[in-house]
Amino acid sequence: MKVGFWLKAAAFAVCMASSIAQAQTFPSKPITMLIPFAAGGPTDVVGRLVGEHMSRTLGQPVVIENAVGAAGTLAGQRLMAAPADGHVILIGHTGTHAAAVSLNPNLKYRPVEDFAPVGLVNTNPIFLTVRKTHPSSTLSEFVTWVKANEKAASNAHAGVGSVSHTTCLLFNTVVGVKPNGVPYRGTGPAMNDLVGGQVDYLCDQAVNVAPQHRAGTIKTLAVASTTRATAPPDVPTSTEAGVPGFKVEVWNAMFAPKDTPAPVVARLNGALKAALADATVKAKLNELGAEIPSAELQEPAGLRAFVGAEIERWAPIIKASGVKIE
């Protein structure tokens, strides 16, 4: 028994020494940041902003790769197959790491168990927007319109399971309609078609909505919250607009492959927190309507607990809707 104990202790010491050595040389090459959706969407914009600052802290480029497909879950599958050395990371979000668990019975990963959490990146309010030429100018007018035009109404989203899909799913469930869903390969393309008048409405994050709202190319009817957003601040809350049941907030978070050495995760976490503390990064995120998470949620342990709670929160909403990924 003593021999076995010492052999195990020696093996553990070797593993620890290897992890420490790996962390000391990390990163030894460019880091690939997987983004689940197309370039130009909210997650992509936030990822690029944070990644650029992290590259300066880590001394290696953070290269963005838009791993689009399977309602954003393809990127998670890619991360699972990546070496656990920290050189491939992922920006996941509410759809890929919370709602997908209930939406997709064949989901190929478990968000809590199969990844190493690095930290929560940001939270974002959700806005309900319509094309500029839409006859509705208020949320109550739109509710009346969509109920009367349910079969013709077109609801753009970035694919079943995406944030734009699940948040409008909540709205549609609250008001009792089942419009025509129009999927895109990201909310960037979806917003482009909303601006062009090809679709009726879209639920999207402030990162995507604020620039178009300021430009006057869309109508922003409400923010799905009990308090007004910092950007754009002139949009009424869903409660003010008469649909108090439409309340939701989305988030982006950073993950590494499971079994990534703790010192490597700590290095990534430090670079993420440095980016979120940077005055320029904070100003740009605030300008886009994104909010910096608490210090607790910026930590790996805080993010792990948060993801578990979010999975539980979305389960009854999705179950009530009856929507599944085929």
N, C-alpha and C positions, 0 to 999 in steps of 0.2 A: 504493500500500500504506500509505503514511504517513497519507493522508486517511482510509482505512478504519479504521486503528488508532485515530485520534483520534475518529472518529465512534463507534466501539464504546466507547471509554473514556468519552466524554461520556454515552452512553446508560447505561452502568453507573453513572456518578456520579449521574445523574438518578434511577435506580432506588434507589440507596442513600439518597439524600436523601429520596426519597418514603417509604422504609421507616422511616427514622429519625423523620421527621415524624409518620408514622402511629403509631409506637410512643410518641411523646411525648404524643399525644392519646388513646392507648388506656388504658382503655376509654371510649368516648364515649357508651355506652348500656348498658342491662342485658345481661348475658351469659346465654345459654341453655346449660344443661348437660343434654345428652341422656343419659338412663339407659335401657339396653336392655330393662329388665324392669319389672314392675308395682311400684307403691308398696308399701312395707312389706318388700320383699325385701332381702337383704344388700347388693347393689350400690346400691340406692336409699338405704338407711340411711347407708352410708359416704359416698355422693355428697352427700347433704344436710348431713351433719356438716362435711365439708371445704368444701363450697360456701358455707356460712354464714360461715365464717371468712374465706374468700377474698374475699367481698363487702366485708368491712370493710377488707381490705388494698387492694383495687382501687378502692374508692370507688363501686362500682356493684353493684346487686343481681345475684346469681347465681340465676337462675330455673330450677328443675328442670322438665324435660319428660320424662315417661315415654313414650319412643318405642318402644312394644311391637310385636313382630311378627317373623316369619321367624326364629324361634329366637334373637332378640336382634340379628340382623344388619341389621334395618331401620334401627336407629339409626346404624350405620356408613354405610349408603347415604345417610341424611339428612346426615351430616357431609360426605360427599364432595360433595354438592350445595350446601353452605353457602359463603358468601363467605369467602375466606381472610384474614380480618381479626381473628380471635380472639374474635369475639363469639358464636360457637357452638363449644362444646367437647363432648367425649364421655368418659364413663367406660366404657371397654371392659374386658373381663376374659378369663380363660382360655378360655372358650367362644367368645366373639365374635372374638378375635384370635389364637387358637392352634388349638384343636380344629376350628373351623369350616373351616379350610383343607383338612383331610383329609375332613371329614364332608360337605362340600357342594361337588360338582364345578362347580356353577354360582354359586359365591360371587361377588358383584358387586364385591368390592374385594380388594386385596392388603394385608394388615395392615401389612407393613413398608414397602412402597413408596408406599401411597396416603394416608398420614396423617403429620402432623408430631407426633412423640412429645413429650409435655410432661414426664411423670415417672411412676414407679410410685407408687401411692397406698398400698397395703397388701397384705399377704399374709394368708391365712386358712387354718387347718386345716380339714379336712373330717371330719364326724362321720356315722356311720351310725346313724340313729334309727328307732325303730318306734313304732307306736301304743301307748298306755298299756295297753290291754287285750290286747296280743299275748302269746301263751303263752311266748315266749322272753324270758329275762332276761340272757343273755350272748350274745356274738357266736357262740361255738361252737354254742350251742343254736339260734341263728337260722340258721346255715349248714345244720344238720341239717333244720330245719323247711322252709327255702326249697327245698332239694333234694327233699324229699318232697311239697311243695305247689307245685311250679314253675308248673303251669298255672293255678292259682288265685291265686297271689301277685300283689299289685299294688304296683308300684314307681312312686311319684309323682315327677315331675320338671317342670322349667319349659320343656319343649320340647326336641326333638332338637337337640343342639349346645350346650345350656346347660350350665353347670358342674354342676348337680345331675344332669343326664343323663350327662355324660361320666364323672364320678367314680363314679357307681353302675354305669356300664357297665364300668369297670375292676373294681369289686367282683364284678359278675356274671360277668365273664370269668374272674377268678381262681378263683371257686368253681365255675364251670361250669354256670350256669343262664341261662335266657332267660325271665324273668317277663313278666307283662303290664305294659307301660309305660302310665302314666296322665299325659298332658301337661296342664300348667296354664299360665296366662299370667303366670308368675312363681312364685318359691318362697314368697312371702307367702301366696298362696291355697293352694298345695300344703301348706304347714305347717298352715294352718287346718284342712284336711281330715284331716291326720294326727292333729292334736289331737282332731278330732271322731270319729276312728275309721273314716273312710270308706276309707282306704288303709292298706296294711301297713307300708311303709317308704319312707324318703327319705334321700338323702345330701345334706347341706347344710352351709353355713358356720357358724362359731361365732356370727357376728353374728345369725343367725336361731335357732340352736339354744340358745345359752346362756340366754336369758330363759325359754324353755319348759322347759328342763332344771331350772332353779332352781325353777320353779313346779310341777314334778312332773307336767306334763300329757303328757309323752312319756317313752319309755325311750331313753336314749342308750347304745348298746352299745359303741362304740369310736371313737377318733380315728385317722384313717388316717395314722399317723406312727410314728416310732421313739421319739419323746419325747412326754410328756404335754403337753397344751395349758395355757396360763395360765388360760383360761376356756372351759368348766368344767374344773378341774384334777383332779377325782375320776374322770374317765372313763379306762378303760384304753386303751393303744395297741392298734392292730391286731396288732402283734407279740406283745404280752402276751396278747391274746385268741385267738391261734392262727391268724391269717391274715396272715402277714408280707408277703405279696405285695400287700396293699392299702395302698399308701403314695402319697399325693398331697397337693399343696398348691395352693390357688387364689389368684388375685390380681386386683386392680383397678388400672387404670392410666388416665391422662388423655391424651387426644389432641386435637389441633386439625386443621383442614383442611390438606391438603398445600399447600405454597407460602405458608403463613402466615409473614410476615416474622420473621426470627430475633429481632429486638428484642421483638416481641410475644410470641413463644414464651417468651423469657427472662422477660418480665413475668409471664406466667401461671405459669411454673415457680417464680419467686420467691414468688408468692402461695401456691402449693401447698406449698412447703417451709416457709413461715411457719406454715401451718396444721398441718403435721405436727410442727413443733417446739413448738407451743403446748401448755402443760401440761394444759389442760382437754380439748383435742381428743385428746391422747395418752391421757389417763386414760379417756375415753369409749371410744376404740378398744380399749384394753386390756381394759376391762370387757366389751366385746363379743367378746373373743377375737381381735381383729385385731392384727397385728403391723406395726410401722413398718419399711419397707425400709431397706436400707443407703443411705448418702449417694450412692454411685455409681449405684444404681438409681433414685434420685430425680431424676437428671439425664436430659435427653433422649437423649444418646448411650448411656447405660447401658440405658435402656428399649428403645431400638431393637435393641441386641444381644440383650437378654433375650427380646424377642418372637420374634426369629428362632430362638433356641435352643428356646423353648417349642413352636414349630411343629414342629420336628424331633422333639422328645420325644414329642409326642402322635401323630405319624403312624403309627408301628408299632402302637400300642395300638388305634387306630381301625381300621386295616387288618385286624388280627387278629380284631376283633369282626364285621366285615362290615357294620356299620351305615352307612347313608348317608341324607342328607336327600333325599327325593324331590322 
